[in-house]
Amino acid sequence: MSRRIERLNVLFRSELAELIHDELRDPRITGLLSVTRVEVSPDLVNATIYVSVMDEEPAQKASIDALVHAGPFLRRQLKERIRIRKVPALHFTLDRTIEEGARMLDLMRKVASERDHAGE
């Protein structure tokens, strides 16, 4: 991955997180939502935005639907904020890595607790 793409990934992630938090007022966006990473394609045509939503499954889907709906607005805002010839098309996807990590930590705590109780 080129340095330019890496810089764009970081810049888009930061700007999108700020835009979603400050500018979007869609009631479908619930729970704790964070932009975990952005992957801009090498040809700068597409950008996949990975979003973590700490909420139940239906609310996660509704939040992603709201972001897809707001995609054209977010793209226009990015064009105003970032000096780039063409802003890539935005594709939002649910990122479950934080959720899975929290589940794994919980399982490890349970195993440690059971081991401590078995040793008593």
Helices and strands as residue ranges (DSSP letters): H 3-23, E 32-40, E 46-54, H 57-81, E 89-94, H 97-118
